[in-house]
Amino acid sequence: MDVVATLRDAWGLFRRDRSLLIRLAAPFLFWPALALGLLVPAPPLPDEGVGDTTARATAWIDSVGQWAGHYGAWYFASYVVGLLGTAALLTLVLGEGRLTVGEALGRALGVAPRFLLAMMLVALPVGAGMLLYILPGLYVAGRLLLVGPVLLAERRMAAVGALARSFALTRGAGLQMAALAACTYLAGMIAAQPFLMLVDLSRGDGPGNPVAIALLQAGAAGVSMAAGLAQALIAVAAYRRLVSRQA
């Protein structure tokens, strides 16, 4: 499993279908992220000035619960829209240039329930690994990177079966897959941080300059879109290499 060659393959896929890919990625990956950044406040962080550790944890849990009650549905809706767009992107790339944007969306809608379930099952171990230690999270993310291509290329497969199939395909290539996952997970988080930090600085103790904040949030949303698109392309490129290895 050659990491550099896989990234080169992913770049070739982008160059082949870039106009259609950007046309799909913008409404499903860029605009929802921008809307959240502009209209929905970020989840609250623990308040260091509230009592002891237990009191801070309790206050933080309460504040997160209140935030989720007000804004959680918007985050979930954005998540679902993004996953639907990812399924369409994968379908378009796997179609080898034979599909239109409308056809890719139609096929993505056909597998949407299984795809959404599979991606939620992926998010649980990956998120837990990222919260505990970054490296285990990246390893799990890499081993599960092929779930999307498996569901769309090998149809009639259950969500749990797609997770098992991804683990089977990546056996013996865990470190390489973790490196590929880092190219999108870590790179996306790191690249977005300057925009988010500047948003906080612009706001200060007040609302801040709305034009500057909108431009900065657009930059962060652009990074999010690029990371999501890159992850889909890398997943397809890695899937093809590993399937051909087993053939």
C-alpha positions, 0 to 999 in steps of 0.5 A: 500500500503506497501512500504517495501513489494513493494520494496521486491517484486521488489527485488524478480523480479530482482532475478528471471530474473536478467541475462536477465534484465542485458542483456537488461539494459546494451545496452539500459541504460548503454552504451547510458549514457556512450557515452553521458558522454564521447562524449557530453558536458553537457548543459551550466549553467548560468554564474554568472559573466555576467551583471544583472539578465536579462542579465544573463538569456538572455545569458544563454538562448542563450547558451542553444539554441546553445548547443541544436542545436549542441548536442540536437539530441544526447540527444534525441536519447539517451532518445529514446533508453533508453525508448525502453529499459525500455519498453522491461524491463517492458515487460520481467518482466510482462511476468513472465519469459516466454519471451526471450530477443528477444521476449520482444524487439519485443513486446516493438517495437510494442507499442513503439510509444504509449510508447514514447508519454506516457513517454514524457507526464509523463516527462513534469509535473514531470520535472516541479515539480522537477524544482519548488519543489522536493516534488510535483515532486516526488508526480506526479512521484509516481502517474504516475509511473504505466503508463509503466506497464499499457500500456504493461499489459493493451493493446489497451490503448492510451497514455493519457488513461494510464496516467489517469489509473495510477492516478486512480490506485494510488488514496489513495496511493499518499504518498506511491507512492511518496516514491517509486518514491524517491527510484529511482529519488532521489537515482539515482541523489544523487548516481551519484553526487560523480562521476560527481563531481570527473569528474569535479575535474579531468578535472580542466581547461584542458582535464584531465586524459582520463582513470580516466574520462572514469572510473568515467563516467562509474560509473555514467552510472552504477548508471543511469542503476541501477536507471532505472532498479529499477524504472521498477521493482518497477513500476511492483511490485506496479502495481500488488499490486494496481491492486489486491487491486482493484480486 
